[in-house]
């Protein structure tokens, strides 16, 4: 969609990472799909200003799907400047029209890859590449609900590889495969499979080690940041209707260990998942955390691509250098997938939200995602809101997109949002955007 957030499955990966779901029915054959969207968008002028310029947008896409094990889609929105307000930028644009900020670094060419998937979710190896909007590494103690394309001037293609090797699960993640940016990895050991031959002990006692490093060279230059954690998860109740997990973790900055600042933390929590019927899936998570110095859990979160420039607000210290007083915090998360009336053409809601409250400072961070398929199956609405430090130096990002299919191959869409633009000096400028368009698509 023009100017819209790409929303992934909103059932948060923290509980899904250790809960097995039955495989979906296999899809046979090769399917081709193509789409073309055209429309208009208003977007702030750019460097040093937040006046609105007008753009015509052409967005072609082409994709192939081969059963349940292979899928890819190529395409990119081409924003052509039509209305140029101060500071004028037509002369800087490619050909005097194509918006330069969309294609001015190597990483921006990653936006051509909309999606790549190799392997089934229940297979031994899975590879994903493209946009990531709510990605979490393992239980999310380091990389949590991360969005790699939230910045309007930075369009990377990320990559994610998961492999199962006996009782060991290995997951690798890169936020940008074309630049030296965020790289993360987790090694998780199923202690039940390692120490017991009983099926009842499988997938119940999990030990994981996570590490992440951001080189800070892509989408703007920011200070490097490294962190690591170790965690343990125990499934104390696990049946068809309810699953209850206890989990604990410890983490630390990996690049400031020689300093005197206590850059470490610890956490203990519980995750509950209930599936009372096939059309309802609910997950909740509560966690008590002790963190301080330059470390906190969920370092690489939903708004990290802005926090790496200014940890809070618009012109504060980068997150890598931000000092947090030693404090306790409470973290909560909720995810739901609900079809209230149970039919394929009825209302379908998928949503997730997270929030954290820091006791000593009163700081509040929050993040929410909502997607609604309205009755009839022709209208889809998506909303993403990210709130940072609501009490002292507030910053919020929001994006909404609504699409409606008028004919089998014709649909319209409307988008709006609040954007932030990283500047060369390291601060952020904010502005609003809105767009409208029409699209045609087909598949065979």
ZAMARGU-4260 file (C-alpha; in steps of 0.2 Angstrom, whole numbers, plus 5000, padded with zeros to 4 digits):
<rodrens>
0) 5000/5000/5000 | 5006/5018/4996 | 5014/5025/5012 | 5007/5011/5023 | 5016/5001/5036
5) 5018/4983/5031 | 5011/4973/5046 | 5017/4956/5050 | 5007/4943/5060 | 5003/4951/5076
10) 5003/4936/5087 | 5020/4940/5095 | 5034/4929/5091 | 5039/4927/5110 | 5026/4915/5114
15) 5025/4907/5096 | 5044/4904/5097 | 5041/4889/5109 | 5023/4884/5105 | 5021/4872/5091
20) 5006/4873/5079 | 4999/4860/5067 | 5005/4862/5049 | 4993/4871/5037 | 4986/4861/5022
25) 4999/4861/5008 | 4996/4872/4993 | 5000/4864/4976 | 5007/4872/4960 | 5015/4888/4955
30) 5005/4904/4957 | 5009/4921/4949 | 5002/4938/4955 | 5004/4956/4949 | 4998/4973/4955
35) 4999/4991/4950 | 4994/5005/4962 | 4994/5023/4957 | 4989/5038/4968 | 4995/5054/4977
40) 5004/5057/4993 | 5008/5072/5004 | 5025/5071/5013 | 5036/5084/5022 | 5049/5092/5011
45) 5064/5084/5019 | 5080/5091/5027 | 5078/5105/5039 | 5059/5108/5035 | 5042/5099/5038
50) 5032/5108/5025 | 5022/5097/5013 | 5027/5092/4996 | 5015/5083/4984 | 5020/5067/4975
55) 5012/5056/4962 | 5015/5038/4967 | 5017/5023/4955 | 5019/5006/4964 | 5021/4990/4953
60) 5023/4973/4960 | 5026/4956/4954 | 5026/4940/4964 | 5027/4921/4963 | 5021/4908/4975
65) 5026/4889/4974 | 5016/4880/4987 | 5020/4882/5005 | 5038/4882/5004 | 5043/4896/4992
70) 5037/4914/4989 | 5044/4930/4983 | 5038/4947/4978 | 5047/4962/4969 | 5042/4980/4967
75) 5044/4997/4974 | 5034/5013/4976 | 5041/5027/4965 | 5037/5044/4972 | 5038/5058/4959
80) 5038/5076/4966 | 5024/5086/4958 | 5022/5100/4971 | 5039/5107/4978 | 5038/5119/4993
85) 5053/5127/5002 | 5066/5121/5003 | 5065/5116/4985 | 5072/5100/4980 | 5067/5096/4962
90) 5085/5100/4956 | 5091/5087/4968 | 5079/5073/4963 | 5083/5060/4950 | 5077/5067/4933
95) 5070/5082/4942 | 5056/5071/4949 | 5060/5055/4957 | 5062/5058/4976 | 5081/5057/4980
100) 5079/5052/4998 | 5071/5036/4992 | 5086/5030/4982 | 5101/5039/4989 | 5110/5025/4998
105) 5113/5006/4994 | 5101/5000/5007 | 5087/5009/4998 | 5088/4996/4984 | 5082/4983/4997
110) 5065/4990/4995 | 5063/4981/4978 | 5062/4965/4988 | 5045/4966/4996 | 5045/4948/5002
115) 5055/4932/5001 | 5051/4915/5010 | 5059/4898/5008 | 5054/4884/5019 | 5038/4880/5029
120) 5035/4887/5047 | 5035/4869/5053 | 5050/4864/5043 | 5069/4862/5049 | 5075/4877/5039
125) 5066/4893/5035 | 5072/4909/5027 | 5063/4926/5026 | 5069/4942/5019 | 5061/4959/5015
130) 5052/4970/5027 | 5050/4966/5046 | 5037/4976/5056 | 5035/4967/5072 | 5050/4955/5073
135) 5056/4948/5089 | 5071/4937/5091 | 5066/4922/5103 | 5057/4929/5118 | 5061/4947/5113
140) 5073/4951/5127 | 5085/4960/5115 | 5076/4962/5099 | 5057/4965/5102 | 5044/4970/5090
145) 5057/4978/5079 | 5052/4988/5063 | 5066/4990/5050 | 5056/5001/5038 | 5048/5014/5050
150) 5060/5028/5044 | 5052/5036/5028 | 5070/5039/5021 | 5077/5022/5024 | 5071/5006/5015
155) 5081/4991/5019 | 5078/4973/5016 | 5081/4962/5031 | 5084/4944/5033 | 5080/4930/5045
160) 5086/4912/5045 | 5079/4898/5057 | 5087/4881/5058 | 5083/4866/5069 | 5098/4854/5073
165) 5092/4841/5084 | 5088/4849/5101 | 5096/4865/5096 | 5087/4879/5087 | 5098/4893/5079
170) 5090/4909/5073 | 5100/4923/5064 | 5093/4940/5059 | 5100/4955/5049 | 5090/4971/5049
175) 5098/4977/5033 | 5107/4964/5021 | 5115/4978/5011 | 5123/4988/5025 | 5133/4986/5042
180) 5118/4988/5053 | 5109/4977/5066 | 5114/4959/5067 | 5107/4947/5080 | 5108/4928/5084
185) 5100/4916/5096 | 5105/4898/5100 | 5091/4889/5110 | 5093/4872/5118 | 5079/4861/5121
190) 5085/4853/5138 | 5070/4841/5138 | 5076/4833/5121 | 5094/4833/5127 | 5092/4825/5144
195) 5076/4814/5142 | 5069/4802/5129 | 5051/4805/5135 | 5040/4815/5123 | 5032/4824/5138
200) 5048/4832/5142 | 5050/4839/5124 | 5048/4858/5121 | 5046/4862/5140 | 5063/4867/5146
205) 5072/4879/5135 | 5089/4888/5138 | 5093/4902/5126 | 5108/4914/5123 | 5105/4930/5113
210) 5118/4942/5106 | 5115/4958/5095 | 5126/4971/5088 | 5122/4987/5078 | 5136/4994/5068
215) 5126/5010/5065 | 5131/5012/5047 | 5115/5013/5036 | 5100/5025/5036 | 5112/5038/5044
220) 5127/5035/5056 | 5124/5032/5074 | 5134/5025/5089 | 5138/5006/5089 | 5128/4996/5101
225) 5130/4978/5108 | 5120/4968/5120 | 5119/4950/5125 | 5107/4940/5136 | 5104/4922/5143
230) 5086/4916/5147 | 5077/4901/5153 | 5059/4896/5149 | 5049/4882/5158 | 5032/4876/5152
235) 5023/4871/5168 | 5006/4868/5160 | 5004/4863/5142 | 4988/4856/5135 | 4976/4859/5120
240) 4967/4873/5128 | 4980/4882/5140 | 4999/4884/5140 | 5008/4892/5155 | 5026/4896/5154
245) 5038/4904/5167 | 5053/4913/5161 | 5069/4922/5168 | 5083/4931/5159 | 5099/4941/5163
250) 5106/4953/5151 | 5121/4966/5149 | 5129/4978/5137 | 5143/4969/5128 | 5152/4985/5123
255) 5153/4994/5140 | 5159/4980/5151 | 5176/4988/5155 | 5167/5004/5162 | 5161/5007/5179
260) 5143/5010/5174 | 5132/4994/5179 | 5125/4990/5162 | 5116/4975/5166 | 5098/4969/5170
265) 5087/4954/5176 | 5069/4949/5172 | 5057/4936/5178 | 5040/4933/5170 | 5025/4922/5165
270) 5017/4919/5148 | 5000/4912/5146 | 4992/4906/5130 | 4974/4901/5128 | 4964/4894/5113
275) 4947/4891/5120 | 4940/4888/5102 | 4947/4887/5084 | 4942/4905/5081 | 4950/4913/5097
280) 4969/4913/5101 | 4974/4924/5116 | 4992/4927/5123 | 4997/4937/5138 | 5014/4941/5145
285) 5019/4949/5162 | 5037/4953/5167 | 5046/4961/5181 | 5063/4969/5176 | 5078/4976/5185
290) 5088/4986/5173 | 5099/5002/5172 | 5114/5011/5166 | 5115/5009/5147 | 5106/4992/5146
295) 5088/4988/5146 | 5078/4974/5139 | 5070/4975/5122 | 5084/4987/5117 | 5080/4985/5098
300) 5061/4988/5099 | 5048/4995/5088 | 5054/5013/5087 | 5073/5008/5088 | 5076/5016/5070
305) 5072/5033/5078 | 5079/5029/5096 | 5096/5026/5089 | 5097/5045/5084 | 5087/5051/5100
310) 5083/5039/5114 | 5068/5049/5118 | 5060/5065/5111 | 5068/5073/5096 | 5085/5079/5101
315) 5091/5070/5116 | 5105/5057/5117 | 5106/5042/5106 | 5099/5026/5114 | 5117/5019/5114
320) 5123/5033/5126 | 5107/5036/5136 | 5109/5033/5155 | 5095/5025/5164 | 5094/5026/5183
325) 5095/5009/5191 | 5076/5005/5192 | 5063/4991/5192 | 5050/4991/5178 | 5035/4981/5174
330) 5032/4975/5156 | 5016/4968/5149 | 5011/4962/5132 | 4994/4955/5125 | 4990/4947/5108
335) 4974/4941/5101 | 4967/4934/5085 | 4948/4933/5085 | 4934/4929/5073 | 4919/4934/5083
340) 4906/4925/5073 | 4916/4911/5066 | 4913/4913/5047 | 4926/4916/5033 | 4917/4931/5028
345) 4914/4938/5045 | 4924/4951/5055 | 4941/4946/5059 | 4953/4955/5072 | 4971/4952/5075
350) 4979/4964/5088 | 4994/4965/5099 | 5000/4978/5112 | 5014/4980/5124 | 5019/4993/5137
355) 5032/4996/5150 | 5032/5007/5166 | 5048/5012/5174 | 5046/5014/5193 | 5059/5027/5198
360) 5056/5039/5183 | 5038/5036/5179 | 5043/5033/5161 | 5030/5024/5150 | 5033/5016/5133
365) 5019/5008/5123 | 5017/5000/5106 | 5001/4993/5098 | 4996/4985/5081 | 4978/4982/5075
370) 4972/4974/5059 | 4953/4972/5055 | 4945/4962/5041 | 4928/4969/5040 | 4913/4958/5036
375) 4911/4953/5018 | 4930/4952/5016 | 4932/4967/5005 | 4939/4980/5017 | 4955/4979/5028
380) 4960/4992/5040 | 4978/4992/5048 | 4984/5003/5063 | 5001/5004/5071 | 5005/5016/5085
385) 5022/5018/5094 | 5024/5029/5110 | 5040/5033/5118 | 5043/5041/5135 | 5025/5048/5137
390) 5029/5057/5153 | 5045/5067/5150 | 5051/5068/5132 | 5036/5061/5122 | 5038/5055/5105
395) 5025/5045/5095 | 5023/5037/5078 | 5007/5032/5070 | 5001/5025/5053 | 4984/5019/5047
400) 4979/5011/5030 | 4962/5006/5024 | 4959/4997/5008 | 4943/4992/5000 | 4940/4981/4985
405) 4927/4988/4973 | 4928/4974/4960 | 4937/4957/4960 | 4953/4965/4952 | 4951/4984/4958
410) 4953/4991/4975 | 4956/5008/4983 | 4966/5014/4998 | 4969/5028/5010 | 4984/5031/5021
415) 4989/5043/5034 | 5002/5044/5048 | 5015/5054/5058 | 5033/5052/5052 | 5050/5056/5059
420) 5065/5061/5048 | 5082/5059/5055 | 5094/5073/5051 | 5112/5074/5048 | 5115/5083/5065
425) 5107/5067/5074 | 5091/5075/5079 | 5073/5071/5072 | 5060/5081/5063 | 5042/5076/5063
430) 5028/5079/5051 | 5012/5071/5044 | 5008/5062/5028 | 4993/5056/5019 | 4989/5047/5003
435) 4976/5040/4992 | 4976/5028/4977 | 4969/5015/4967 | 4976/4998/4962 | 4973/4983/4950
440) 4979/4966/4953 | 4977/4948/4947 | 4984/4931/4950 | 4984/4914/4941
</rodrens>
